[in-house]
Amino acid sequence: MATFQYIAMDAQGKEQRGTVDAADRAQAIAAVRSAGLFPSAIGEVKGGSAAAPAAKKQAKKATAPAKKGGKDIKINLKLPSFLTGRVKPKDLTTFTRQLATLVNAGLPLMRCIEVLKKQNQIPAMGACLNGISENIAGGGTFSEALTAYPKIFDNLYVNMVKAGEAGGVLEVVLNRLAEFAEKAQKIKNKVKGAMIYPSVVLLAAIGITAFLLTTVIPKFKQVFSDILGDASLPAVTEFVMGVSDFVQHNGLQIAVGVGALIVIYKVIGHTKGGAYALDVMRLKIPVTGTLVKRTAISQVTRTLGTLLASGVPILQALQIVRDTAGNRVIANALQTVHDAVKEGESMTDPLAASGVFPPMVVSMVQVGEETGALADMLTRIANTYDDEVDNAVAGLTAAIEPALIIFLAVVVGTIVIAMFLPMIKIISSVSGAGAGM
């Protein structure tokens, strides 16, 4: 038996240090994890291999505080920018699916990484895989290697891999991660795709209207002035010409005003109170609010269900879901649930009290807690809300498209009628003059 010293994180994210006796490093890691801890570095105190101290030394370099003037100064290890570049979600999903297939086929993890490195064509992912390979070769675990690339592998990904390593079911967890990412991306693409056509129609309406107001109407105004002189024009014509004059003479001010509104929106979004108010507004907007809420509930329940099914402790899973909720109102509700569960209570009461989650969700969570199948029940909730999001997107698209077409027709039609009415008056006056000769 040998003595191993470890640095680990508990379920609340706090650092724990200690020693454990084990026959080898693998058993030491298993012993630390069986205590509900997630090791970030572990090495033999005496007579250990060179790899284990190397990993321990690397972790200490990244986390150990330095002394200056009697005060602790935390050293932040910064990676080069080319090692922390972004990888598209689609590419990460493909990588995860391929890695799961290779691990499931029985290949060692290092061999899997090498295979994926050879077929990789994305520079950021290639640099990432090189770093992961070096970290594992130095005695680190796969999950430890992933933490060096937070822009590529988020907390959800890292913690699920940790749970998979602890339970010896890494291939199962990787498959779940790939399925989770695919379904999340599918919902996101549907929402984005549903907004493409309305956005194009709206931009076309704005472009056509701006062209008519700044180019066509001024020419008609000159014609009417030359032919009719000071004669009165129809009210709708006067209105359209007034709008045209305003746009021509205040174009710069309009552009500055629009830019100022965008800047104000961004500034408000970066303040705590303003961001919370915007998230409340997004949930309460009559038409799109329901869609936003259903999408958020689907994401939250699927994430929580996937984490629990992978063996991540409930408190840690709730923290991860809270941080990835994407809406501060829902994040606050999840924080309340986390605090209640930490005190030994169930999730049902704080979920119901939040007013964010519908009664159906609360009831299904309660059944899941009572039957011990909470992860499965959360996944069922997510599947149900995925279907509701699909139906909501289809309904919203079906309603928006004709509404925008009607809007475009009304705007252009009003301008055409406004220009056509004086022409009728001109034609009538010319015909009357010709008949009187």
N, C-alpha and C positions, 0 to 999 in steps of 0.2 A: 504493500500500500504506500502511496505517496500523498503528500499534502499539496493541495492546489489553492492558490489565492485567486479570488475572482472580484470583478466589478460588474454589478448587475443593476437592472431597473426593476422596481416592483410594479404592481398593477396600477398604482397611482402616479407612476412616472418618476418616483424618487430614486436616487442612486443608493445602492446598498453595497457594502464591501464585507468580505469575510473569507474564511478558508473552509475547505472541504477535503476529506480524505477519500481517495478513490484509487483504483488500480491503474487507470490511465486517464488521459484528458477527456476522452469521449464519455466515460462514466462520470467524470467530474461535472461535465456540462449537463448530463442527464440528471445528476443529483441536484444541481442548482435549479434547473427548470422544474423538477418535481416539487421544489419548495415554493413554486409560484413566481419565480424570478426569471428575468430575461437577461442572460449574460452578455455583456459588451466586450469583456476581455477576461481571459482566464489563463493562468500559467502555473507551472510547477514551482514550488518554493525552492526545492533542492533537487538537483539531478534531472531537471526537466529537459525536454528537447529544445532545440534552438528556435523552433517555430513558435512554441507557445509564448516564451518570453518576448519574442518579436511582436506578437499581436498585443501582448500586455503593454509593452513599451510604446507601441503606436497609439493605443487607447489613452495611456497616461499623457502622452504628448498633446493629444487633442483636448483632454478634459482637466488636467492638473492645473491648479491655480499657481500663479507666480507671486512671490512676495516683493512688495515695494513699499518701503516706509511703514512696515508693520501691517499693511493691508493686503488682503487677497485680491489679486488681479486675474480675472479669468482670461485664458488664452483661447482665442477662437481660431481654429484651423481652417484657413480659406483655401479652397481648391482653385486651380486655374480655370478661367472661363470656358476653355474648350472642353473641360471635363464636366462642366455643369450645364452644358447646353440643353435646350429643350428637345424632346422627342415627341412627335405627334402621338396622340392617344391610339390612333389606328396602328402605328408601328409598334407601340408598346404592347398592344393586345396581340399582335402577330408574334412578337418575341415570346410573350408569356405562353401562348398556345403551343408554339414550337418547343419551348423548353419543357413544358408539361409532357408533351409526346415523347421527347427523348428520355426524360427521367422515368416515365412510365414503361419505356422499353427496356429499362434496366441499366442504362449507361450511367457511369459515375458522373457526379455533378461537374467536375472539372472538364471531363471529356465533352459533356453537353455544351459547356461554355465555349470550348475550343471550336466545336462544330459550328455553333452560331456565329462565332467571330469570322470564320472563313466565308460564310455566305452573306454577312452583313454588308450593306452598302450605304449606311447612314453614318457620317463621321462622328456625330455626338454619341451614338449608341456604340460605335466601335471603340472609342476612347473609354467609355463607361465599362464595356466588357473587359478591356485590358486591365483596368483598375480592379474590377471585381475578381478577375483571375489571379492577380498578384496578391490581393488581400486573402483569398482562400488558401493560396499556396503558402502564405506566411502564417497560417494557423488560425485565421479567422473563420467565422461561419458565414454562410451566404447572406443571412439577414444583416449581419454586421457590415458586410461589404456594401449592401444596398444603402445603408444610412449615409454613406459618403456622397450620395447623388440625390439629394432631396427634390431637385427640380424634375427628376425623371421618375423616382419611386417615392410616392407620398407615404404618409403614416399608415394609411389603410394597407397598402401593398406590403410595407415592411413588417407590420405586426401580424399580418396573415401568414407571411413566410416564416416568421418566428414561431407561430403556433404550429405550422406544418412541420418545421424541424423538430420541435419538442415532441410532437405526437408521432413522428416517423411517417407522416402522410403528406410529404411535400408535393408529390405529383397530384394528389387530390386537391390540395389547396391551390396549386397553380391552375388547374382546370377551372376551379371555382372563380379564381381571379379573372381568367380569360372570359368566362361566361358572363360575369358581372360587368366587365368592361364592354363587352359586345352589346349587352342589353342596354346599358347606360348610353352608349354611343348611338344605338338605334333610336332610342327615344329622343335624344338631342337632335339627331339628323331629321327626324320627322317634324319636330317643332320648327327647326330652321327652314326645312324645305317648304313647310306650309306658309312661311312668311315671304318666300321669294316672289311669288306671283303678285301678292298685294303690294309689296314694296316697289316692284317694277311698274305696276299700274299707277301708283301714287307719284313716283318720280316722273313718269310720262305726263301725268296731269299737271304737275308743277311746271315742268319744262314747256309744255304746250301753252299753258296759261301765261307764263312769263314772256314767251315769244310773241304771243298775240298782244299783250299789254304794252310791250316796249317797241314793237316793230310795226305791227299791222294797224292797230287802232290809231296811232298818231297820224298815219297817212289818211285814214278815213276822216279824222278830225279836220285835217287841212282841206280835204275835198268838201266837206259839209260847210266849212267856214267860207270857202270861195263861192259856193253855189247858193247857200241859204243865207249867208250874211249873219245878221243878228237874230234871225228867226229862232223861236224856241224849238227845242228838241224834245223827244219823248223822255220821260223820267228815267227809264231804264238805260237809255243812251247816255244821259247826263251822268248817271251813277257810274257806268263802266268807264266813261272818259275821265271822271274824277279819280277813279282807282288807277287808271293808266298814268295820269299826271303824277299821282303820289308815288307810284313805283319808279317812274323815270327820274323824278327829282330827289328821291330819298333812298335810292338803291343802296348806297354805301351805308346809310344809317340802318337799313333793314338787315344788311349782312352783318354789321357790327352787333346789332341787337340779337340776332340768332346766335352768333358766336358767344356773346356774353351769357345768354341763357345756358348754352352748353357748358361754359366754364363754371357758372354758378352751380349747375347740376353736379358737375364733377367735384367741386369743392364741398358741397353739402354731403355728397356720398363718401367723402373721406373723413367726415366728423362722426363721432360716435352717435350723437343724438340724431343727426341728419340721416345717417345711413340706416338707423333703426326706423325712422319715420318713412323713408323710401321703401323699406322692406314691408312695412305695414301697408303702405299704399299699394304695392304690387299685389298683395294678397286680397285687397278689397276692391280693386278695379272691377266693375260689373262684368265685363265680357272675358277679359284675359285673366282675372284674378283666380277664377276657379281652375283654369288650366295650370297656372303657376303653382297653386296649392297642391293639386293632384300630382304634378311632376315632382315636387319637393317631397311629398309623402312617399311616393314610389321610390325615390332615391334613398331616403332615410331608412325605410323598412328593409329594402334590399341590402343596403350596406350593413345594417345591424344584423340582419339574418345571416349574411355571408360570414361576418366576423364571428358570430356565436357558433355557427356550424363548423368553423375552422378551428375552434378551441380557444379563441381569444377571451379572456375574462370579461365579465359583463361590465364592470366599471370602466375598464380600459376601452372596451368597445363603444360604450356610450360617449366617452371623451372623443374618440376618433370620429364618430358620427356627428357629434356636435360641431367639431372643427370643419367638417366637410359638408355641412347642411346647405350652405349657400344662401341662407336666409336667417337674419338675426333673430327674428321672432321665433322661428322653429328652433334655432340654436339655444335660445333662452329657455324654451320649454324642455329641451333635452337636458340642459344643465339642472333644471329642477328635478327631472326624473333621476338623474345621476345622484344628486344629493339625497333623494329619498331612498334609493336603492342602497346607498352607502350606509344609511341609518338602519337598514334591515327591512325597509318597507317594500311593497310591491310596486311595479311600474304603473299599475292601472289608475290609481287615484290621481297622481300628478299629471298623467296623460289627459285624463278627463277634465281636470281643473284648468289645464292650459287653454282650452277653448280652440286650439289649433287642429287637433286630431278629431275626425268625425267619430260618432258613437260606434260605428261598425269596426273601426280600427281598434278602439279601446276594448270592445267586447272580444275581438279575436285575440288581442294580446293577453287579456285576462284568461281566456281558455288555454292559450299556449303556456302561460305560467302554471296554471293548475294541472295541466296534463304533462308538463315537462317537455313539451315540444315547441318551445318558443321560437327557435330558429326556423323550423319548418313553417310555423304559422306566419311569421314575418315575411317569409318568401312568398307565401300564398297571398298575403296582403299586397305585396309589391306587384305580383302578377295581375291581380285584380285591377290595381290602379294603372298598370301599364295599358290594359285594355281600355280603361276609362280615358286615359290620355289620348290613345289612338282615336277613340270616338269623338272626344272634345276637339282634337286637331282637325278631324274631318268636318265636323259641324262648323267650326270657326272658319275654316277655309271656304266652305260652301256658302256661308253668310257674308264673308268679307268681299269675295270676288264680285258678286252682282252689286253690292253696295258701292264699291269703288267705281265700277263701270257707270252706275247711275250718277255718281258724284261727278265723274268726268264729263258725262253727257250734259248734266245740268250746267256746269261751268262753261263748257264750250258752247252749248246751245244758247245760254244767256248772252254771251258775247256776240254770237252770230245774229241773234234776234235784235240786239241793241244796235248793230250796224245796219241791219236790213230795214228797220222801220223808217229811218230817215230817207233811205233810198226810195221807198214807196212814195214818200212825200215829194221827193224830187221828180220821180217819174210822173206822178199825178200833176205836178205843176207844169212840167214840160208838155204833157198831153193836153192839159187845159189851154196852154198858150198856143199850141198848134191848132186846136179846134177853133179857137177864137179868131184865127187869121183868115 
